[in-house]
Amino acid sequence: MNSGIHSPPDVLFVIPSMEVGGTELHVASIAGALTTRGWKVAVYSAADGPVTRLLQANNVRLILPPPARELFDKLPGSGIFGLAAIALHLLGVLLKQRPQVVHFFLPGAYLAGAPLAIVARSRVRVMSRRSLNRYQSRSRLVAPFERWLHRYMTAVLGNSRSVMKELEAEGVNAGRLGLIYNGLDLARVPSVSREQVRAALGIPEASLVLIIVANLIPYKGHLDLVEALGHAACKIPGDWRLLVVGRDDGAGAATRALAVSRGIAQKIVYLGSRDDVSELLRASDIGLLASHQEGFSNAVIEGMSAGLPMVVTDVGGNAEAVVDCETGIVVPPHDPAAFAEAIVRLADDPAMRRRYGLAGRRRVEENFSLDGCVGRYEALYRGLRAGKSPAEIREIRYRS
């Protein structure tokens, strides 16, 4: 996959890397689904990674700079020459291939790539914000630069109402705002049984299995979760385990140390980054997310789609996905005691777990399917190419 001679893509996605993460998986899913529906789609990434194979499986073209380096997420100061080389390469792609729509995902791609799309006079420019804007505090230049870029975007998208409110506060014109929730492929069936997964992990069938799917980043709240389990351990009936799925992005050592100090280290299984998440979810009983900030978490709706009752913190779009006391329990962030209480409630009540799990699956089917999500992207791109504003496109309209 490279930037050789091809017909101009209908849509060019620009993203920092193909490492495993919620946004990367979302882009791969959307790009693949659009391709099967007849769209010409390409993905520009500064760095290759495991998610590339999902693009290959769906015949989606990946464009990499020579050599591909993970630099879009770095501010000027380190790797400046490599970043400049990538910028020149991306500018060349925009000028030569003239994609009808250029769509930026994640701050690094937006900050580095959107100015190039402006210079290249790309006709339709789209930015997707998929998290709350706390990342802007890393540099006093980021917020004003993004506000300036917003003025030159044809559409500015969020994936939850919490994100949309922040974009409004940043001064984005209401006519250019659009809301598209994440979507899941509900047709995928796990290849192995619950019993087989548990046996492979050495977990007894009778054990209560909790699961968190989140890279170990401080803001994902793993320390709060371990603290909560320290409170709850003596109240959970019978044997239990916590599966921690995700790569260590800096919070692993502290999480392990806290588990040791709380006497629950032997109850926690660290699985790293996995490509069998759906199987692990089906082998679990309760899904968890203790994050301090979110845009709209794929992990939450993945757990719901697997029929798990969810315990989540009330940040970002979590409470837009999980209906409190209907599909799970929503608790305040930074509150291990409340999180512990919610875990114990579900652990004590199998009937509640089944009821919440079934309701969660129905909610995903009705509101967060991949088909519905892709349909909204199609409506967006068709509308923008026809000269409509996002506010004029019913499927993605934020304000009715």
N, C-alpha and C positions, 0 to 999 in steps of 0.2 A: 504494500500500500504506500503510495507516494504521490507526489504532485505532478505527475506526468501530464500528457495532453489528454484532456477529457472535455466533454461538453459542459457548459456552465451549470453548476448545481442550482436547483430550485432553492435549496436552503443550505447554508454553510453554518454549522455549529462551531463555535470557538470555545475551547475549554483548556485549562492549564495542563492536565495530564490524564492518562488513562489508568491511574491507580484506582484501587477499590474504594469507593465512597458512594454515598447516596446520590450525589449529583451526577457522578460519572455513570453509575448504573442507570439512572433516569435518562440521561442523554442517549446512552446506547440503546435502551428500550424504545425510546421515542423515534430515534433515527431508524432502527430496524423496522418498526411498525409502519412508519411513513414510506420506507422503501418498498415494503410489500404492497402498499396501496398505490404504488406507481409514481411516487415522488422521487426526484433525483436529489439525493442527500449526500453531503460530505461532512466529515468532522475534522477540524484543524486542532491539533494538540501539540504543545511544546514538548511533550514526553510520552513515550510509549508506556504500556503497562498491561496488567492482567485483563482489564476490561476490553482490550483490543479484540480478543477472541470472540466477544459477543458481536462486535461490529462485523468481523469476518464471517460469522455464521449467518448474518443477514445481508451479506454482500454490500455493506456500507463502506465507502471509501474513506480511509484515514489518511490525512495529509500531515506529514511530520517534517519539521525543518531539518536540514542536514548540518551537523548532527543534532538529533533530538536531545534536548536537555530540559530539566525541570526548573525553569527560570521564571515563568510567568508570575509565580507567587512570591518572588523576591523583589524587594524595592531596590532602586538604584543604589549602588555602593559595593555590591559583590556580584561578580559575573556580569558586569555592565557590558562588556564587549559581546558576550554570548547573547545577552538580552537584545542588544542592538541587531545582531545577526538574525535572530528570530523575528524581530520586528520587520526588518527589511524583507525577509522571506514571506511573512504574512502579507505585507503590503504588495509584494509581487503577485501573490495568489489572488488578492482582491482585484488588482488591476487587470490581470490576464484572464481570469476566469469569470469575473463579473457575476457572482452569485446574485440571484434575485432578492434573497433575504439573507442577512448576516445576523446571527443570533448568539449573543455572548452569555456564558454561564460562569459564575464565580467571580469574585472581585478582581483577581489577578488578570483574568482574560479581559474583563471590562476595562480596567484601568490602562492596560497595555494595548488592547486591540481596538477599542472603540475610536480612539483618535485616528487610527489608521483607516478605519472605515469612513470616517468623516473626510479625511484627505483624499481617499479613493473615490469619494462621491457615491458610495454604495447607496442605492435608492431607498431600501427598507432596512432599518437598523433596529434591532430588538435587544433589550437587556432583560435577563431573568434574575431577580433577587430571591435567593432561597434560604436566607437566614436573617436574623435580626442584625442591625447595623453596628453591633458592638465592635466589630473588627476595625471600624473607622478610628477607634481610639488609639490604634497602634502608631499613627502618624497624624499630626495636625493638618497635613496636606490632603489626606484621603477624602474627608467629607466635602470640603469645598470643590475638589476636583470632580468628584462624582456628581455633585449638584450641577456643575457646569456641563458635564457630559449628558446628564438627563435631558437637557434642553435640545439636544441634537438627536435624540432617539425617536424613532417613529412610534415605538411602543415600549413601555416599561412594565414588566410583569412581576407579580408576586405569587407565591404558592400558598399563602394563608392570609386571612384578614389582618392578623397582627403585623405581617410584613407590609401589607398594603397601607396600613395606617402610618407606618414609618415613612414610606415613600411619599405619601401625601404631605407629611410634616417636612420632608426635604424639598418640597416645592414642585413636585412633578405635576404638570398640568393634568387635571382630572380626565380630560379627553384622551390622554395617552396611556392611562392606567388600565391594566387587565389582570384578571385573577384566573389562574389555572392550577387546580390542585394536582398533586401527584396521582399516578395511576398504577395499578398492579395487573400483571397478567394472571388472571384467575384460572386459566386453562391448564397451567402447569401442575402436574401431579407428582408428588414425591416418589422417587424410585425405590425407596426402601421403607420398611414398616417402622412404626414407633418402637416395637420390641427390638428390632435389629439395631437401630441407632443406640438405644440404651445399652444393649449388650456390648456393642463396640466401644462404648464409653465406660463400661464397667459400672453402670448405674442400675440398681435393682428396680424391677418393674413397679414395686410398691412405693418407691420414693416419690416425694413431691419435687418436681423439677421446675425451677425458676430460670428465666433466661433474659439476658440483656444483650441486644445486638447494637453495638456502638463502639467505634474506635476509641481506644483509651486516651482521650483528650481531657484535660481538666474540666472543661465546661460541660462534659457529658455526665458529670456527677457520680462517677464510680465510688468516690470516697463517701459521699452521702449514702449511697446504696449499701456499702459495706457497714457503715455505722448503723444504718437501719436494721440490717440483718443481725448485727451484734445485739441490738435491743430485742429483736424478734425471735432469736434462736431458741430460747427456752420456752417459747409459747407456740411454736410451730409443732403440730402433732406429728409424731413419727419421724422417719428419716427424710432429709431434704438435701438438695444440691442446687447450686447456682452455676449456670453455664454463662461464661463471659466470652462473647464472640466479637472479634474485632482486633485490628492490629494495635500495637502499643505505640501511641504517638506522644508519649511523655508522662503519662499518669500511671504506668504499670507498676513501677517500683513502690510508689507510695501506696497504691491500692493493695499490693501484696503485703506490705509491712503493716498496714492497718488491720488487715484480715488476721495476721498472726497475733497482733496485740489484742484483738477482740476474741481470740480463741476459735475462729471459724475457718481458718485457712484450709483445713482438710475438707471443707464442704464446697469449696469453690474450684471449678474446673476452667482453666484458661485455654481457650481453643484457638486463639489467633484469628487471622483472616481466613474465612472459609467460603467455599463455593457450594456448600450444601445447606445453606441457611434454612431453606424451606423444610428439609428433613429434620433439622435440629428443632425447629419450631413445633413440628408435629409431634416430636417426642417430649415436649414440655407441657407444663400445666398452667403456668402464669407468666405473662410477658411484662417486662419492666423497662422504664426509661426514666432516669432521675436527673435529666439534663437541666442546666441553668438557663439555656437559651436554645431556641430552635426556630427554623422557618416553618417547615412542615415535614415531619419525620416519616420517611419511608418505613423505618423499622416498626413504627407504631402500627401502620396499616398492614404491614406484613404479618405482624403478630395477630391482629384482628382477623385477617384472612385465613389464618391457620386455626381459627376458633379459640384463640386464647383470650381470657379476660386480661385486661391491661391495667397496670398501675403506672400512672405517668404524672409528671409535674405540670403545673399550670403555667406553661411558658409557650410563647409562639403559637403554633397551630395545634398543639397537643390536645387542647380541649375542644377544638373544632373537629378532630377525628374521634376522640373518645368522649362519649356522652356519659357524664358522671352518674354512677348508680344505675346505668343501663347497659353499657358495654364494658365498663371497667370503673376504676376509681381514680379521680383526679385530686392531687394533693398539692400544697404549696411547695415551691422550690426551696432548697436549702433547709429542709425540715425533716431530718431523719426519723424523728419520733412519729410524725404523721405518716411517713412512708412505711414505717414498721407496722403501725396500726392497720393500714390498708392491706399489707401482706398477710397479716395474721387473720384478718376478716375473711379473706379469700381462702387461706389455707384451712380454716375451720369449717368452711361451707362448700362442699363439692357441688351441691345443687346450684348455688349462686355462681360458681365458676362455669358450670355448663350453660346456665341461662345467659350470663354476660357474653360467653364465648359465641353462642349461636347468634345473639343480637349483633355482635361485632362483625361476624361474617356477613350477615345480611346488610349491614351498613356499608361495608366495603363494596359489596356487589352493586348496591344502589347508587353509591356516590363516588367511589374511588377506583373504578376499573380502568385498565389500560385502554380499552376500546373507547371509553368516554373521554379519557384524557387526550388521546391522539385525535379524536374528532374535534376537540376544542382547538388543538394546535392547527389542524387543517382549516378550521373556520378562521382562525387568526391570520394565517398566511394568505388565504384566498382574499379575505377582506382587505388586508393591508396592500396587497398587490393591485386590488381594484380601487385603491384610493380612499378606503374607509379608515376612520380612526377606531382605536380599540373600543371606545365608548359606543360606537355604532354597530359593533359586532355582538349580537345577543349572547352568544355562547360563552364569552369571556367577560361580559360587562360586570364591572365591580359595583357600581351604583345603579340601582334600578330607577 
